[in-house]
Amino acid sequence: MNIGQVIKILRIQRKMTQEQIALEADMATSNISRIEKGLRQPSQKVLQKLAKALGTKPSVLYAACEQPLSNIPNFLKQKEQEENNKGNNEENVEHLLLKHDSQAVLKLFSELTPDNKSLLLEQLKALHRWQRKQDQ
């Protein structure tokens, strides 16, 4: 099994777009596409970023690669439930620690249409790239 296929399955389970994963992992959307299609193998550093963006660990992605294709979605759901059971307290604390501004942004973002979400994500990426250039 190709690790890119596992990443795609997990991304779809999480109801995320390639653009969202790219933004979270600080990568180009085209790289996510190439990885998912098996045209590019992610380095360890990239795999760690992708796993974090997907809310999992690289070891879970590797373990999923060892599963038959038909078992991967259930395997990933099972691992997610295991992690949720472990991390419920940690997640609650993190949620409480979100600043008021962050909560407001997340609420507004959740109310956007899918097209507007994509547009906003592209604008944020452009702003982020511009800011990084300014910082250099």
BAFI-3210 file (N, C-alpha, C; in Angstrom, 3 decimals, decimal comma, padded with zeros to 6 digits):
// residues 136
n [1|2|3|4|5|6|7|8|9|10|11|12|13|14|15|16|17|18|19|20|21|22|23|24|25|26|27|28|29|30|31|32|33|34|35|36|37|38|39|40|41|42|43|44|45|46|47|48|49|50|51|52|53|54|55|56|57|58|59|60|61|62|63|64|65|66|67|68|69|70|71|72|73|74|75|76|77|78|79|80|81|82|83|84|85|86|87|88|89|90|91|92|93|94|95|96|97|98|99|100|101|102|103|104|105|106|107|108|109|110|111|112|113|114|115|116|117|118|119|120|121|122|123|124|125|126|127|128|129|130|131|132|133|134|135|136]
n.u [000,841|000,488|001,736|000,696|-001,906|-003,030|-002,861|-004,623|-007,063|-007,372|-007,487|-009,883|-011,641|-011,460|-012,753|-011,447|-009,874|-007,375|-006,180|-006,601|-005,071|-002,572|-002,221|-002,183|000,088|002,018|002,743|002,837|-000,167|-000,022|002,026|000,827|-001,097|000,556|001,790|-000,434|-001,210|000,856|003,062|005,112|007,205|006,877|009,275|010,706|010,394|008,374|006,356|005,887|004,831|002,509|001,152|000,693|-000,974|-003,146|-003,948|-002,808|-000,312|002,906|003,531|001,042|000,167|002,084|001,508|-001,067|-000,513|000,232|-002,054|-004,723|-006,240|-009,055|-009,434|-008,312|-009,818|-011,427|-009,433|-008,078|-010,141|-010,483|-007,994|-008,177|-010,281|-009,067|-007,007|-008,581|-009,816|-007,598|-006,723|-008,778|-008,928|-006,665|-007,359|-009,604|-008,434|-006,742|-008,669|-009,918|-007,854|-007,633|-007,400|-009,677|-009,915|-009,056|-011,061|-013,220|-012,467|-012,434|-015,143|-016,380|-015,183|-016,229|-018,800|-018,732|-019,321|-018,367|-016,922|-016,155|-014,595|-012,423|-011,433|-010,703|-008,716|-006,759|-006,118|-005,085|-002,827|-001,338|-000,927|000,569|002,873|003,804|004,327|006,383|008,389|008,785|009,828|012,307]
n.v [-001,173|002,199|005,023|007,485|006,937|006,170|008,572|010,080|008,700|009,091|011,885|012,344|011,029|012,789|014,849|016,874|019,170|019,055|021,497|022,476|020,682|021,245|023,887|023,566|021,957|023,557|023,473|023,137|022,812|021,287|019,505|017,887|016,671|015,231|013,455|011,996|010,750|009,038|009,817|011,048|010,444|011,112|012,813|012,094|014,369|015,778|013,883|013,875|016,458|016,200|014,176|015,469|017,551|016,038|015,121|012,876|010,288|009,636|006,917|005,672|006,114|004,619|002,067|001,722|001,393|-001,215|-002,635|-004,433|-002,938|-002,648|-002,655|-000,373|002,143|001,433|000,658|003,101|004,616|003,205|003,634|006,379|006,572|005,346|007,178|009,424|008,614|008,544|011,159|012,925|014,540|016,173|017,494|018,939|020,746|022,138|023,306|025,027|026,760|028,173|031,337|034,074|035,480|033,544|031,636|033,097|033,463|030,798|030,163|031,952|031,050|028,456|029,001|029,777|029,274|026,339|027,144|029,760|029,183|027,872|029,969|031,815|030,318|030,194|032,909|033,319|031,678|033,057|035,479|034,527|033,584|036,051|037,383|035,775|036,338|039,013|038,829|037,811]
n.w [000,000|-000,737|000,930|000,345|-000,494|001,920|003,319|001,784|002,214|004,974|005,035|003,658|005,388|007,490|006,420|005,028|002,777|000,163|000,120|002,700|004,211|003,133|003,972|006,768|007,007|005,976|003,240|-000,355|-002,214|-004,508|-003,910|-001,977|-003,560|-005,361|-003,582|-002,623|-004,983|-005,334|-006,736|-005,551|-002,803|000,598|002,659|005,916|007,501|006,130|006,280|009,023|009,330|007,779|009,165|011,593|010,683|009,988|012,375|013,596|014,068|012,555|012,796|012,841|010,257|008,840|009,891|008,904|006,247|006,112|006,205|004,533|001,662|001,856|004,599|005,617|006,049|008,333|010,131|010,493|011,653|014,016|015,251|015,567|017,405|019,593|020,122|020,691|023,045|024,722|024,561|025,307|027,653|027,299|024,918|025,739|027,514|025,746|024,088|025,876|026,291|023,971|022,565|022,763|020,316|018,486|018,765|017,798|015,122|014,215|014,539|012,730|010,352|010,175|009,429|006,812|003,266|001,358|-000,978|-000,309|001,905|000,706|-000,852|001,158|002,462|000,459|000,302|002,867|002,739|000,816|002,168|004,307|002,976|001,979|004,383|005,437|003,589|004,168|006,718|006,308]
ca.u [000,000|001,188|001,416|-000,134|-003,298|-003,451|-003,048|-005,862|-008,196|-007,525|-007,927|-011,312|-012,349|-011,469|-013,509|-010,541|-009,425|-005,922|-005,781|-006,563|-003,903|-001,394|-002,100|-001,778|001,428|002,899|003,218|002,056|-001,250|000,439|002,805|-000,136|-001,674|001,563|001,969|-001,628|-001,216|001,999|004,090|006,183|007,219|007,212|010,400|010,263|009,955|007,081|005,388|005,533|003,944|001,220|000,501|000,201|-002,106|-004,254|-004,285|-002,383|001,132|003,468|003,468|-000,310|000,146|002,860|000,765|-002,199|000,028|000,373|-003,398|-005,350|-006,901|-010,439|-009,438|-007,668|-010,724|-011,799|-008,216|-007,832|-011,191|-010,172|-006,855|-008,673|-011,038|-008,095|-006,362|-009,573|-009,993|-006,409|-006,484|-009,940|-008,600|-005,730|-008,091|-010,447|-007,572|-006,332|-009,820|-010,119|-006,748|-007,714|-007,711|-010,993|-009,803|-008,988|-012,391|-014,071|-012,065|-012,915|-016,598|-016,690|-014,753|-017,161|-020,062|-018,545|-019,617|-017,133|-016,172|-015,543|-013,528|-011,265|-010,912|-010,042|-007,486|-005,773|-005,695|-004,239|-001,537|-000,622|-000,517|001,625|004,089|004,248|004,884|007,671|009,353|009,072|010,615|013,666]
ca.v [000,000|003,485|005,912|008,559|006,486|006,218|009,993|010,505|008,094|009,776|013,258|012,271|010,717|014,012|015,834|017,983|019,302|019,095|022,865|022,595|019,931|022,001|025,049|023,078|021,376|024,561|022,868|023,464|021,873|020,378|018,437|016,970|015,913|014,269|012,411|011,153|009,962|008,138|010,342|011,548|009,865|012,168|012,627|011,954|015,685|016,049|012,935|014,361|017,608|015,709|013,459|016,487|018,231|015,092|014,776|011,520|010,108|008,920|005,466|005,213|006,098|003,450|000,857|001,609|000,897|-002,665|-003,211|-004,565|-001,701|-002,590|-002,495|000,879|003,111|000,979|000,713|004,506|005,029|002,569|004,360|007,697|006,391|005,075|008,455|010,299|008,170|008,959|012,594|013,773|015,561|017,113|018,311|019,879|021,804|022,951|024,098|026,101|027,696|028,982|032,727|034,507|035,814|032,293|031,036|033,894|033,157|029,449|030,208|032,609|030,167|027,321|029,467|030,094|028,241|025,659|027,962|030,866|028,619|027,665|031,285|032,367|029,564|030,652|034,252|033,169|031,153|034,155|036,403|033,849|033,623|037,431|037,690|035,090|037,095|040,247|038,481|037,396]
ca.w [000,000|-000,852|002,054|-000,193|-000,469|003,322|003,624|001,123|002,914|006,256|004,742|003,312|006,637|008,302|005,631|004,761|001,395|000,017|000,461|004,155|004,676|002,708|004,853|008,087|006,937|005,380|001,997|-001,542|-002,501|-005,557|-003,265|-001,360|-004,669|-005,853|-002,565|-002,620|-006,227|-005,335|-007,628|-004,698|-001,466|001,559|003,565|007,306|007,969|005,486|006,846|010,361|009,146|007,296|010,264|012,535|010,048|009,972|013,755|013,916|014,182|011,407|013,021|012,464|008,786|008,409|010,253|007,983|004,967|006,215|006,182|003,215|001,251|002,357|006,060|006,022|006,694|009,680|010,946|010,844|012,595|015,302|015,832|015,960|018,644|020,654|020,436|021,322|024,417|025,466|024,537|025,587|028,648|026,685|023,950|026,472|028,030|024,600|023,652|026,844|026,200|022,762|022,830|022,297|018,896|017,725|018,786|016,915|013,742|013,912|014,404|011,455|009,274|010,074|008,855|005,398|002,276|000,954|-001,930|000,412|002,738|-000,174|-001,205|002,330|002,686|-000,526|000,704|004,047|002,288|000,158|003,226|005,055|002,147|001,961|005,699|005,558|002,796|004,902|007,918|005,929]
c.u [000,887|000,772|000,553|-001,609|-003,857|-003,728|-004,355|-007,091|-008,448|-008,003|-009,422|-012,138|-012,483|-012,250|-012,691|-010,184|-007,900|-005,404|-005,664|-005,345|-002,634|-001,164|-001,596|-000,333|002,453|003,578|002,364|000,992|-000,819|001,277|001,899|-000,724|-000,699|001,778|000,783|-001,688|-000,062|003,116|005,294|006,067|007,632|008,454|009,842|009,715|008,572|006,010|004,956|004,579|002,552|000,455|-000,078|-001,022|-003,350|-004,652|-003,929|-000,866|001,649|003,377|002,103|-000,405|000,905|002,109|-000,414|-001,745|000,118|-000,979|-003,852|-006,153|-008,302|-010,508|-008,937|-008,651|-011,104|-010,607|-007,959|-008,875|-010,919|-009,031|-007,288|-009,439|-010,101|-007,413|-007,322|-009,784|-008,813|-006,361|-007,656|-009,625|-007,665|-006,453|-008,973|-009,630|-007,139|-007,473|-010,055|-009,043|-006,760|-008,100|-009,067|-010,963|-009,792|-010,341|-013,325|-013,757|-012,590|-014,427|-016,997|-016,333|-015,751|-018,478|-019,949|-018,993|-018,314|-016,291|-015,456|-014,443|-012,267|-010,620|-010,140|-008,722|-006,392|-005,247|-004,779|-002,860|-000,707|-000,108|000,643|002,940|004,669|004,925|006,240|008,743|009,758|009,979|012,055|014,567]
c.v [001,237|004,397|007,089|008,193|006,532|007,663|010,485|009,966|008,829|011,208|013,282|011,943|011,959|015,144|017,109|017,990|019,247|020,476|023,044|021,882|020,701|023,196|024,617|022,589|022,345|023,995|023,372|022,390|020,851|019,230|017,414|016,070|014,852|013,126|011,456|010,261|008,979|008,591|010,859|010,875|010,943|011,807|012,463|013,273|016,026|015,136|013,359|015,545|017,151|014,992|014,449|017,198|017,348|014,640|013,364|011,491|009,394|007,397|004,891|005,133|004,887|002,152|000,640|001,072|-000,625|-003,382|-003,451|-003,300|-001,573|-002,353|-001,128|001,866|002,716|001,028|002,142|005,026|004,460|003,302|005,742|007,596|006,135|006,364|009,408|009,922|008,594|010,466|013,484|014,882|016,610|018,038|019,334|021,039|022,719|023,850|025,277|027,167|028,534|030,408|033,064|034,816|034,549|031,615|031,777|033,589|031,786|029,424|030,823|031,704|029,021|027,719|029,809|028,943|027,550|026,480|029,111|030,388|028,428|028,988|031,896|031,642|029,989|032,036|034,187|032,633|032,255|035,148|035,813|033,881|035,036|037,805|037,035|035,802|038,369|039,980|038,144|038,568]
c.w [000,000|000,300|001,598|-000,190|000,955|003,724|003,015|001,846|004,227|006,054|004,447|004,555|007,508|007,623|005,406|003,281|001,359|000,404|001,971|004,726|004,343|003,620|006,226|008,099|006,346|004,131|000,848|-001,761|-003,551|-004,979|-002,600|-002,440|-005,165|-004,872|-002,582|-003,857|-006,294|-006,262|-006,851|-003,339|-000,468|002,378|004,978|007,838|007,415|006,072|008,251|010,268|008,711|008,405|011,271|011,967|010,055|011,381|014,131|014,038|012,931|011,568|012,642|010,944|008,255|008,701|009,305|006,628|004,943|006,140|004,744|002,918|001,855|003,868|006,510|006,656|008,121|010,630|011,423|011,832|013,980|015,999|016,315|017,276|019,819|021,094|021,127|022,775|025,286|025,632|024,875|026,580|028,070|025,718|024,650|027,008|026,889|024,137|024,591|026,736|024,922|023,133|022,215|020,801|018,033|017,659|017,834|015,451|013,346|013,718|013,073|010,278|009,080|009,417|007,371|004,506|001,901|-000,030|-001,232|001,354|001,903|-000,536|-000,034|002,607|001,713|-000,164|001,921|003,672|001,653|001,196|004,027|004,281|002,130|003,274|005,878|004,765|003,515|006,107|007,568|005,728]
res [m|n|i|g|q|v|i|k|i|l|r|i|q|r|k|m|t|q|e|q|i|a|l|e|a|d|m|a|t|s|n|i|s|r|i|e|k|g|l|r|q|p|s|q|k|v|l|q|k|l|a|k|a|l|g|t|k|p|s|v|l|y|a|a|c|e|q|p|l|s|n|i|p|n|f|l|k|q|k|e|q|e|e|n|n|k|g|n|n|e|e|n|v|e|h|l|l|l|k|h|d|s|q|a|v|l|k|l|f|s|e|l|t|p|d|n|k|s|l|l|l|e|q|l|k|a|l|h|r|w|q|r|k|q|d|q]
***
